[in-house]
Amino acid sequence: MTLRRLVFTLAVLCLSQASYAAIITYDLTQPTIIPVNNGETGEDHDDNYYYQQTKDGVTLTAFGYENYPSEGFSDREQVTWGGWGLGVNDDDNSSSSDSYHLLDGEDESILFNIGRAGILTAVQLSEFGDGDDWNLWIDGVEVFVDRASSTLHQSYAFNNWFMISADGDSDVFGIQSVSVSVPEPGTLGLLALGIFALGLQRRRT
């Protein structure tokens, strides 16, 4: 076997083994709201709360906001938990759903981070009714707007984070679960080696 063919075979084997892990589904009806001191002072520290859950060694963290990524992450709000899943407590929102602290308009959003790149594979919303819709952001890019369905079964790759947003006063819902797939830590090296081998093979041609 020539060196060129050997390098090509190595690349194919490494890339074929660099697979993604099984899908991890986070049940957001599990109560794990965490207080954190983010350096703010004053009487109201509601926005110092976030949500965190670890499953299969991968930690999902959720932060609440009252603005979109395009407007910066300046307006932090408290992530709230209930039997419906996650919502946002905006003290300025006087809507009838505020007692449940759902995502209910006012540009309320929840940002999800798993500390690594991955693929969002599914979303399940709760308390979702006629006229409700939602937006999805991936790494600062708005992927879609006004999705009028409580479920999502499509794959969206992200490098850092994804965000689920409500954008109108009539939108009222909670986030019941999200599912992600992440690379197996051991296969990242295989992926890098495969890419390197392909590059080496191309240089020799």
N, C-alpha and C positions, 0 to 999 in steps of 0.2 A: 504494500500500500504506500503510495507516495505521501510526502509530508502534506501536500495541499489537500489531498483527500482525507487524511487523518484529522487535520484542523477542522475541515468542514463537518466531519462526522462528530467531532467533539462539540462543535457549536450546536448542531441539531439535537444531540442528546441532552445538553445542558438546558436549552430552551424548552424542550419538551417536558423536562422534569420541574421547571420553575412554574408551578401551578398555584392557584389561589386556594385558600383554606375553605372549609365548609362555611356556609352562611351562618352568621351569628344574628339572632333575633333578640333585641332588647325589649322586654316587657316594661313599659314606662309607667305602669300602674303600681310598680314596686316603690315604696317610700324611702328614698335616700337623698333628701334635700340636705345640703351641706352649707353651713355659714362660713364665710371667708372674709377676712379683713383685707379689703382692697385699697386701704389708705384713705378712704373718704371719712369726713367728719360731719357732725350734725346729728339731729335727733332721729332722722329717718335713715335707717340702714337696710331697708328692704332689698335694695339692689345688691347687697352683699351675699345673696344666696344663689347657689347654683345646684345643679343636679348631677349626680355621678353614679355610674353602675359599671361593675366589672364582670365580664362573662368570658369564659374560655381564655383568660389571660389578657383580654383586650378591654381597656377602660374607655367608656363613653362618657363625655362631659357635655353638659348642656347649659348655655347661658341665655338669659332673656334680654330682649331689646325692644325699644319702642321706635326704631327707625331702621331703614334699609342699609345694606352695605354701601350702596352708592352715596349715602349721606354720612358715611363714617360710623364708627362704633362708639358714639359719644353718649348715647342715652340708654344706659344700662337699667334693666328692671329685674324684679325678682321672679325667678322661675318658681312656679307653684305646682304642687302635686295633689292629685285626688284619684278617686276610683276611675275617672275618665282618662287619666294619664297626666300629661304635662300641659301647663298653661302659663300665662304671664299675669302678674299682679301689677297693673298700672294704676297708681293712686289717683291719677287725673281722669281716669275713665269712669264715668258714672252710669254706664249701660246696665241694663237689668241682669246681664250675665256676669257682672263683676263679682258677685258673691261666690261664683264657682271658679273665678280666676281662669277662665278659658282664654284662648287666643280669640279676641273679639274686636277686630278692626283696629283703628288708631295705629296702623302699621306695626302691630305687635308681631314679634318674630322670636324664634328660638334657634340658636346656632349650636350645631353638634360638631364635636371634635373627638377623634379617637387617637390623636397623637402620631398618626402615620397616614400614608396614602391608602386608599381602599376603593370599594365600589358600593354605592348605595343600591340595594336591590329591591327594597319594598318599604312602603309606609302604610300604616293603618291609622286613620283618624277616628275620633269618637264624637258624639253629640253633633254630628254633621247632618244638616237638614237641607231642604229645598232653598236654593238661592245662595248657599254657602260655596265658596271657592277658595283656592289657596295658590301661593306662588312658591317656587323652588329656586334657590340660589346655590351654585356650586363654585367655591373659590372666588366669590365676588362677581360671578356672571349669572344673570337671571336666565335660567334654563327654560322655564315656562311660567305663564301667568294665568290666573283665573281657571284653574283646573277644578271642574265641578264634579269631583268624585272623591269619596272618602278613602280610596285605596290607590296604591301605586305598585305596579309590578313590572318595572322597567329598570334597566341598569344604567347608572350614571357614575362614572369614575371621578374621584376627587383626590386632590393632593393634600389638602389641609383640612377643609371643613365643608359642611353643607348646612343650609338654613331653610326652615319652613316658615312662611309668613302669611298673615292675614292682611288684606289691603283695603277692606271696606267695613263700615259700621255694621253692615248686615251679616258679615262673616263671623260665625261663632262655632268654634270646635276645639277639641283637645287632641293631643298627639298620643295615641295609645301605644304604638310600637314602631320601631324602625329596624330594618335588617341591613347588615353590611357584610361584605366579604373582604378579607384582608390577606395579603400574601403570607404564606408560612415563612417565619424568620429564616429557616434553613435554606429555603429556595431562592432567597434574594441573592446569595452568593452564586448560585448556579445561573441565575439570570444574568448577573454581571459578567460571569465567566463566558457564558454563551455569546453575549454581545461583543466581548473582547475578541473571542475566537473568530467571529464573523468578520470583524474589522481586520484582523490579521490575515484572514483568508483572502479578503478583497485586495489588500495591499500586495499580495503575492500574485494576483491575476494580472 
